[in-house]
Every structure is written in structure tokens, then in C-alpha cells.
């Protein structure tokens, strides 16, 4: 059974949007929960934002890898790699 071009595009866009939504929600939940976590562990307020920063860096790092590989390899399409890395 052949999937139409429009349906395939809709599936890809929905998948990418879903992954981005989950990443943003995870980051926002972490940001909102951090004050309670820090208070519960008895940590100082200086340590409040570093987990959110590390989480943001960990989420953002793989998204730049396919673009870098595409430049290095002069490849036509590595878009599938971006979906695998996020």
C-alpha cells in the first residue's frame, strides 16, 4: 500500500512537532519543579538553575549534529539523522 506524499508529509511534521512538544514540556516541568526539589534537598539557591541549563544543552546538542555532518560530508539529505538524534 502506497502512502500519498501529503499523508507522509503530515506524518513527518506531526512526529517532529510531537518530539519538540515533549522536549519543551520536559524542560518546563523541570524548571517549575526545581525550586521544590532544591528546597527538599536543602541545597542553596545558587544551585537552582544549573540542572535546567544542562538539560537544555543536552536537548540542543544532538539537533546541531546533522547539520554539521551534512556540511562535513556534503550530503544531500541527512534529515533522517536529526529525527533519530532528538
C-alpha positions as CSV (number, residue, x, y, z in Angstrom):
1,X,0.0,0.0,0.0
2,X,1.5,3.3,-1.1
3,X,1.2,6.2,1.2
4,X,0.5,9.5,-0.5
5,X,3.0,12.4,-0.4
6,X,0.7,14.6,1.6
7,X,0.0,12.0,4.1
8,X,3.7,11.1,4.5
9,X,4.5,14.8,5.0
10,X,1.7,15.1,7.6
11,X,3.1,12.1,9.5
12,X,6.7,13.5,9.5
13,X,5.6,17.0,10.6
14,X,3.4,15.6,13.3
15,X,6.2,13.4,14.6
16,X,8.7,16.3,14.7
17,X,6.2,18.6,16.3
18,X,5.4,15.9,18.9
19,X,9.1,15.4,19.8
20,X,9.6,19.1,20.1
21,X,6.5,19.4,22.3
22,X,7.8,16.6,24.6
23,X,11.2,18.3,24.9
24,X,9.7,21.7,25.7
25,X,7.3,20.2,28.3
26,X,10.1,18.2,29.9
27,X,12.2,21.4,30.2
28,X,9.2,23.4,31.6
29,X,8.3,20.8,34.1
30,X,11.9,20.7,35.3
31,X,12.0,24.5,35.6
32,X,8.8,24.6,37.6
33,X,9.8,21.7,39.8
34,X,13.4,22.9,40.6
35,X,12.6,25.2,43.5
36,X,10.7,22.4,45.3
37,X,13.5,20.0,44.6
38,X,16.2,22.4,45.8
39,X,14.2,23.1,49.0
40,X,13.5,19.4,49.6
41,X,17.2,18.6,49.3
42,X,18.3,21.5,51.4
43,X,20.6,23.0,48.7
44,X,21.5,26.6,48.3
45,X,19.6,28.8,45.8
46,X,22.8,29.2,43.7
47,X,22.4,25.7,42.5
48,X,18.8,26.3,41.3
49,X,19.3,26.8,37.6
50,X,22.2,24.5,36.6
51,X,20.1,21.4,36.1
52,X,17.8,23.3,33.6
53,X,20.9,24.6,31.8
54,X,22.4,21.1,31.5
55,X,19.0,19.7,30.3
56,X,18.7,22.4,27.7
57,X,22.2,21.8,26.4
58,X,21.7,18.0,26.3
59,X,18.5,18.5,24.3
60,X,20.0,21.1,21.9
61,X,23.3,19.4,21.2
62,X,22.0,16.5,19.1
63,X,19.9,18.8,16.9
64,X,23.0,20.6,15.6
65,X,24.8,17.3,14.8
66,X,23.0,16.5,11.5
67,X,23.7,20.0,10.1
68,X,27.4,19.7,11.0
69,X,27.6,16.2,9.4
70,X,25.8,17.5,6.3
71,X,28.5,20.2,5.9
72,X,31.3,17.8,6.5
73,X,30.0,15.0,4.2
74,X,28.5,17.4,1.6
75,X,25.5,15.1,1.8
76,X,22.2,15.8,0.1
77,X,19.9,14.7,2.9
78,X,20.6,13.7,6.5
79,X,17.2,14.8,7.8
80,X,16.6,11.2,9.0
81,X,19.6,11.6,11.3
82,X,18.0,14.6,13.0
83,X,14.9,12.6,13.8
84,X,17.0,9.8,15.3
85,X,19.1,12.1,17.5
86,X,16.3,14.1,19.1
